[in-house]
Amino acid sequence: MEQEINNQSIKEILNRMFEHQYLTRDEAKTVLSEMTEGKYNESQIAAFITVYLMRNVSVEEILGFREALLEMRVNMDNLREYDPIDIVGTGGDGKNTFNISTLACFVTAGAGYKVVKHGNYGATSVSGASNVMDEHGVKFSKDLGLHRKSLETANIAYLHAPMFNPALKTVAPVRKDLGVRTFFNILGPLVNPVIPKRQVLGVYDLKMLRLYHYIYQQSDCNFSIVHSLDGYDEISLTDTFKIINSKEERIFEPEALGFKRANHEELFGGDTPAEASLIFDRILNNSATESQMNVVVVNAAAAIQTIEPYRDFQTCIEIANESLVSGKAKFAFKKFLELNN
């Protein structure tokens, strides 16, 4: 039975956490539920979030937080019949890259696969997925029929996270004011309201990789977790990278896959959402740098191999590259905008 936590006892919870004690799964679930119900003020929310900047979040805490968020979500289970994939990074790597995972979603859609992208405004970077959608005039919606039509017509639907979960909306101002990565960065990929059975997740360090690997192993999700060893929460091609799934763990060098090693500067996402949006458009128009396009292709390839694990990675790279270079990815984006503007 869940422990009841009122406004007075949140102080006791905080004091325990300041002493590096951990919450049970039920306690974590209750705290997040009551936070969403407005039982805590912004200072208490900020204090709670800040604890996790000083110590690691436990698996039990993450699972409790996740249970709370999924119970409160807007139900989009009907989209699961399309067996879509989501491609997402945890964020918080401090690299301020352009919208690589969002672009990889459209490349994957252009290659003929169904994608349900769960995204948000940038909390620790200039431009999150929702920022670049905003820049293109996308109107966020909870309309199930619209998202079904978007999947059928463009192979992709976009779910703006705060619209589908009240907790994410409640904490958004505090997260933005803090401007640093929090446990909500960890939760985001786990609370897509469709609960897709396929997912590519990028993480910024090896501890996070192990945490997600443990969580995914307890699910029936077909997953790939990616990490660049120099600290990117996606395949950056700036260094050796790792991909881990339910079957194996592999390490790749960019050159072994036929890619030139990228420079960090080439992945910069700009100083404003408008600049990030221009980079987004240049990539879909095949007028970006080779490294920018390669990074998008290799992340889409990881998604394609997650969907079709019998394909070797090099073949998946070729499929993704053809989607981008041929204009199929751009066409998927065009059809998406026609429906969602």
N, C-alpha and C positions, 0 to 999 in steps of 0.2 A: 504494500500500500504506500502511495506517495506521501512523503513527509510534507505537512502543511507548513509553509513559510510565510509569515506575515511581515509587515513593514518593519516591525521591531526586530524580529529575528534575522532579517537580512544583515543586520549589524553583526550578529553572532556568526553568521556564515562568512562574512567578510573577514572578521577577526581570525577565524579558523584558517581561511585561505592565506591571510597575511603570515600565518605561522607555517605555511607550506603544507597544509593538510589538503587532502583531496575530497571531492564530493562523490557520493555514490551516484549511480545512474539515476535513481529516482529523485535525488536532490537536484541534480543537474537539470532534469526534465522539468521539475517544479519551478525552479528559479527562472528558467527561460519562459515558461508559460506565464508566470506572474509578472515578469518583466513586460511581456507583451500586453498584459491586461492593465498596464499603467500603474502598478502598485509600487514601483520604485521611481525615484526622481532621477534626473540626468546625472547628478553627482554620484549616486549609488551605482548607476549603470556604468559610468566611466570607471569607477573604482573596481567594479567586478571585472570589467574587460581588461583593465590594466594589470590585474594579478597575473594574467596569462602572458604578459610581456616579461615577467620575472621568473616564471616557471613553466614547464611544459604542461600541456593539457593531456589528461589521461585518456585512454581508450574508453573507459566507462563514462567519463564526462562527455566525450564527443558523442557516444551512442545515446546518452540521455538527452543532450541538446538536439540531436537529430530526430529522436522520437517526438519531442515537443514540436519541432518545426513541421514534421510531416503530418502530425495530427491536426495542425492548424492550417495546412495548405489548402488552397483552392484546388479541388479535385479535377485533375486532367487525365485520369486513368484511361479514358477512351482513346487517347492518342497512342497508347502503348500498342495497339493493334498494328500500327505501322512498323513496329520494332525499330524505332529510331536510335540514333547514336547522339551523344553530346560530346563536344570537345571543349575542355575548359582548363584553365590554369587556376591555381589557388590565389594568384596575385601575391603581393607582398614581397617580391624578390628585389624590389628597389631598383630595377633596371629601366623602368619607363619605356618599354618596347612599344612598337606599334601593335595594332590589334591582330596578332598572329593567329590566335585560336579562332577568332570570329571569321577571318578570311579562310582559314582551313575548313570551317564549316561550309562555306559557300563553294569551295573547291570540291569538297566531298559530295555536296548536293549536286553540283554540276556533273559529277561522275555517275550520277544516277542513284545515290543512296539517300535514305531518309534521315533527316537531322532535326532534332529539337534542341535548340540552343537556349540555355538558361543563363541569363546575363544580368549585369547591373551597371550602375555608374561607377566610375573609378573612385576607389577610396584611398588607394596608395599610389595611383598613377594618374596621369593627366586625363587619359581617355580609356574608360572601360567600354565594354561592348554596347551598353545602352547609350553612352555618349555618341558613339559613331552612328548608331541607329537614329538618334535624335538629329544629328547633322544631316541625315538624308531624309528627314521628314517622316520617319516611321512613327505611326500612332500606336502606342502600346495598348493591348487589348486582352481581356479575359474571355473573349468570345470563342467558345469551343468550335463552333462552326467555321469561323474565320481561320482558325489554326488548322483545321482539317483541310480546308480548301487550299491553304498555303502549302501544306505538305503534299497534297495531290498535284498541285500546279507547279510549284517551285522546288519541291523536295525538301523544304525547310520551313520550320516555324520558329518564331522568336518569342520567348517568355521573359518579360521584364520582372526580375525577381521580387521587388517590393510589392508588385501588384498581386502576386500569388501567395505571399506569406506576410501576415501582419507584423511578425516579429522583426523581419528584415527592414520594414518601413519604420518601426519604432526606434531601432538602434541606428538608423542611417545617419542622423545628424551628429550623434556622438562619435561614430566611426569616422565621419568626415572631419570633425574637429580634431580628433586625435591624429589622424593622418598617418598612422602606422599600421602594420599588419596585426590582426587580432585573430582570435579563434573563429571569428565569422568567415575569415578567408578559408579556413579549413572546412567549415560547414558548407559553404556555398556549393561546391561540387556534389555534395551528398544529398541535397534537398531539391533537386529538380522535381517539380510537382508531377511530372509524368512518371517518375522513378524508372527511367529507361534501363533496359537490360544490357545496354552497350554504352561504354564510356571510355574516352581517353582523358586522362587527368595529368596535368603537369604540376610538378612540385619543385620547391626551391632548395631543398636539401635532403640528404639521405635519411635523416631521422623521420622527416615527414613521409618519405617514400615507404619506410617500414611501417609507419602508423597506418597509412591508407592500405597497404598491402594486407595487413592484418584484418582491417575492417572489410575489405572487398572479399577476402577469402571466406568470410562468414556469410556472404550473400550469394545470390545466383547470377550476379552481374558478370558479363563478359567484358573484361577491362584490360586496359593498357595504362601503366603509369610511366610517365617519361620525366627525365631529369637530365639537364646538362650539368656536368661536373663542376663548371665554373659558376654555378648558382642561379641559372635561369630556370623558371618554372614552365619550360617548354623545350622543344628541340631547337636550339639556337644556331647550331652549326659553328659556333665560336670555339667549341671544345669537344672532347669526347662526351658522348651521351649514353644514357642507360635507358632501356625499355624493359619493364617487368610486367608479366601477365600471369595468368593462373598456371601456365605450363612451364615457363622458363624465364630466365633473366639474361639479357644480352647487352653487351657493350659495343658501341659502334664508333668508328672514326669517320668524320665527314668525308675525307679523301677516299676511303674504301668504298663509299657509295657513289663516288663520282662527283662529289661536291667540292668546290673550293671553300676553304675555311673562311667564315665570315668575320668581319671586324665588328666590334661592339657598337661603333658609331653608326654602322649601317642599319642597326635595328632600332635606333632611337625613334620614339613615337611622336616627337614634336613637343612644343610648349603649350599648345592649346588643342582642344578637341577638333577645331577646324583644320589645324595642321595634320592631325592624325587622320582625319577624314580624307584629306588630299592624298596622303600616302596610301590609304585604303583603295582609293579610286585608281591611282597609278598602277597598283599591283593588278587589279582586275582588268585594266586596260593594257597590260603587258608593256608598260612604259616605265616600270620601276627598275631598280638595279638587279643584277643577277642574284646577289645574295638575298635581297628582300624576297624575291620570287622563290628562290630555293628553300628558304625557311618555311614559307607557307606550304610549299609542295611536300616537304618531308613530314610536316605535322599532319597534313591530310592523309599522307601515305600510312602513318601510324593508325589513323582511324579506319582506313580501308582494310588494313590487315586485321584490325580488331573485329571488323564485320565478317571478313573472309580469311580466317586464320590459315587456311590451306594454301594461300598465295604467299610466295616469298616476298621479302620486303622490297627488293629491287623492282619486281613487277608492280607492286603497289605504288612505288614512286613514279613509274611510267604512266600508270592510270591517272594519278593525281596531276602530273605534269601536263598530260594531254587535256585534262579538264580545264586547266588554267590557260594554256597556250592557245587552245582551239576557240576559246571564248565561251565555253559551256558554263564555266563558273560565273562569268559576267552575265550571261543570259539568265541563270538561276536567280542572281541578285536582281536583275531587271524585273523578272516575273514576281519576285517577292515584294519589291517596292510597289508595283502596280496594285497589289492586293492590300498592302499594309499602310499606304499613304492616305 
